[in-house]
């Protein structure tokens, strides 16, 4: 019973700590995006190398393909790694804070006035 209680308590505390982590900073998010792009590129490089090895093995053994078989796609070299981060528009340039067009009147012409305190 005691041997099971300690891991259960640790698991509960770890879950509580994980739930309270703050959101990542923009720098951390950018670094994670670059890391994901690098991992994707590495997968493409691995697929290219595997394709080349398979072509060499097929050429060495020279077995003919069955009649009516679809041709194999050519190996595609992914090239060197390059990452261009997506551009972030500043809030002012996004036009999210103001309506389109020029204002023709003040924005609060029909707004009710707050009540005044009287004694």
Buried (B, 14 or more C-beta within 10 A) or exposed (E): EEEEEEEEEEEEEEEEEEEEEEEEEEEEEBEEEBEEBEEEBEEBBEEBEEBEEEEEEEEEEEEEEEEEEEEEEEBEEBEEEEEEEEEEEEEEEEEEEEEEEEEEEEEEEEEEEEEEEEE
